[in-house]
């Protein structure tokens, strides 16, 4: 279905897209530091659910779908931007103490999954990037839907692996961090998230 000759350069491009830290990676790292690797992995699950829906939108026709949901998309963007600012503010003002939890304590699974999904959907550039990126690698002589879905699953797999590395490293590093270091990291991450939220709020769809 996919020309083997394009797979290597395509995967390399996906890797470059995935390893550049953005708002979602920042939240994954923050959750991994706060509650451990599992919290980070749950956040990644949410981001990938959101990305799967974006890939599907691209596959069925980006322009047509985006025309129909433009108003809803704008609302989602502003809600996500406000949420980023809120998370950033909470991180910036946190005490720096890690939430170690208690043995056998269950993590709030839904909270991390929804957080990851909302953060990913709040960034319109992700959807627009996929809409511009994926069609470049399809064979126009064959049905586009299946090709885009396969290419989308590949970029999701690469992004998942990259984000999992961030989550595992952050989850392991939390055992070595002092309160002062965590507080400093939280402040830096908080500022990045708040600026990211403000940036998202002022982005216009092209």
N, C-alpha and C positions, 0 to 999 in steps of 0.2 A: 504493500500500500504506500509506504514512504520510500523514496529513492534512497538506497543505502549510502550513496555518495554524499548526500547532504547531512546525514546523521551526525558525523563528527563535528563539522563546523556549527551545526545547530546546537548540539549539546554544549560546545564551548561557549556559544553565545548565551545559552541558558545559564551556564555557570557564572558568567560575568554579571548577568542580571540578578542572580540569586545571592552572590556573596557581598554585594554592596549593601551595607546596613541601611535600613529605612525605618519608618515608624514601627512596623510589625516586628522587625528583629529587635528593636529597642525594648518593646513590651515583652517579647519572649525572654530576653536576657534578664529584664527586671523581675519577671515572675519566677524565673529559675533561681535567681539570687534570693528572692524572698521566701519561696516555699519549696524549692528544690527542682530537680530535673523534671519530675512528673508534671508539675505545674506548667513548665515551659513546653513540654510535649503536648499537653492539652491545648495550650494557646496555639501551637502550630496546627493542631487538628482544625481549630476554628478558622485559621487563615487559609488553610487548604480547601475547606468547604466553600469559603467565599471565592477562592480562585477558580474552583471547579464551576461554580455558577457563572463566573466571568467568561471562562472558556466556552461554555455552552452558549452564552449570549453572542460571542464572536462567531461561533459556528452557525447559528441560525440567521445571522445577519446583523452586524453591529449597528449600522445606520438606521435600519428599520426599527429595531428594538429600542435604541436610544431615543428615537423620536417619540415613541409611545410612552416611555417612562422618564422623560427628561425632568419633569417636575418632581417626581418621586426621587430621582437620582440626586437632585439638588438638595432635597430635604435630608437624604441620607448623608450627603457630604457635610452639611452643616452640623448634623447630630454627631457624626464621627469626629469632626474638627473640635467641637465643644468637649467631647469625651476625651480626646487626646490632651487638651488643655487641662482638664480636670485631673486626669491621671498624672500628668506632669507636675501639677501643683501639689498633689498628694505626695509624690515622690520627693519633690524639692523640700517640703516641710516635714518629712518623716524624721524620726529620731535616729535612724540608722541601725536599729535593732532588727535582726532577722527573725522572721516568724518560723521558729523551728518546729512548732506543732507538737503533738503528743503521740506516743506510740499507738498505732491502730486508728488514728484520726483520719477520717475521710476528707479528701479535698473537695471543695465545691466544684464538681466537674463542669456543670453548666456555665458557671461564671467565667471560667477561663476560656471555654470553647466559644461562647458568645462574644467575649472580649476580643479574641483573635479574629473572629469573623467581622465584627464591626470595625475594627481597626483597618483591616484589609479593604473592606468596602468603602471606608471613608476616604480612601485615596483614589480619586478618579484617574490619576495617571496610570495606575496599574491596569485598569480596563482599557484605557486608550492605548497603552503600550502593547498589550496583547492584541488589540485590534489592528495595530500597525505592523506588529512583529510576525505573528503567526502566518498571515496570508502570503508573506514573502517566500515561504518554504513549501507551498503547495503546488501541485501539478494541476494547472487549470483545465487540462483535458480530461480530468477525472473528477468525480463528485467531491466537493470541497468539505462537506460536513464531517465525513469520517476522517479525512486527513487532519483537519483542524483539531478534532477531538483527540486524535493520537498525539499530535504535536503538543497539545495542551497538557495531556497526561505526562508527557516527557518533561515539560518545564515544571510541572507540579512535583514530579519525583525529584528532580534536581534541587528545587527550592526546599523541599522537605528535608533532604539529606543535609543541605547547607544549614538550614535552621536548626536541625537536630544537633549538629556540631556545636553551634552557639549555645544551645540549651544544656548539653552535657558539660561543656567547659564551664559555663556559668554555675550550673548546679554543683559541680565539683569544687569550684573556686570558693563557693560560699563558706566552706569549712575553714578556709584560710584567711578570711577577711575579718578585720577588726571593725568595731562600731564606727570609728573615725573614717576609715576607708569606705565603708558602705555609705556613710552619710555623704561623703564627697562624691561617690559614684551616683548616688541618688540625685544629688543636686545637679550634676552635669546632665544626667539622663532626663531629669525633670525639665531643665531648660530646653533641651533638644526637643522633647515631646511638646512642650508649650509652643515653641517656635514652629514646630511642624504643624500643630493644630491651627495656628494663625495663618501659616502659609497655605494650608489646605482650604481654609475658609475663603481666601481671596483668589483661588485658582478658578479660571474660567474654562469651560469646555471648549475645545477647538473644533 
